[in-house]
C-alpha cells in the first residue's frame, strides 16, 4: 500500500506533470503511460486513481502553482528586461505576423512574460510590445536594466527600442548589450582596415 501511495503521489508531481505536457501528450495518452510505468515499477495500479480527469486536474493545478510562483518572483525583485528577435506567428494563422519574446530575470532565474505580436520590426513597435507586456504583469517600475542585441532598431539614439523604453519608464536603466554582437562589431572594425571590404564581410555584423 505504501508503494502504491508513492506511485499515486508521483503522477501528481510537478516535474512529471510538466514533462507529460511538454511532449504534447493528450490526457488519455498520459494516463496510459503513467499506469504502464507504475506497473513496471511494481506498483499495484488497481489501488491508484488513474483517469483522464485526474491527470487533467493535476496539470491545471501545476499551471496555477507555477503562475503564482512566477508572479511572486517578479513582483518582489528588481528586474532586467530582455526581448529578442522576430519570431514567426505561432497561431497557425495564414496571416504573416512577427512576434518577439519578452522575458525578465533577476540574474538567476528567467520568466517568459509573453510573445506578443508586433506590427513591424521598428524600435518603437518593439518597445511598445515590451511595455504593454510589462503593464499586463504590473511590473513596469521594477525594471532597472535592459538586455538586448546590438541591432540598429534596438540601439538607435532617437528611434531605438532601448531609448523608447528608458524614456517611457522615466528613469535611467542599465544597458546590457549582448556581448556576442558587440565582439562582432569590434572584429569587423579591425578586419575592414586590415583586409579591406572582403575581410570585413568575413566577420558578419
ABEGO torsion letter per residue (X at the ends): XAAAAAAAAAAABAAAAAAAAAAGBBAAAAAAAAAAAAAAAGBBAAABBBBAAAAAAAAAAAAAAAAAAAAAAAAABBBBBBBBEBBBBAAGBABBBBBBBBBBBAGABBBBAEBBBBABABAAAAAAAAAAAAAAAGAAAABABBBBBBBAAAABAAABAAAAAAAAAGBBBBBBBBAAAAAAAAAAAAAAAAAEAAAAAABBX
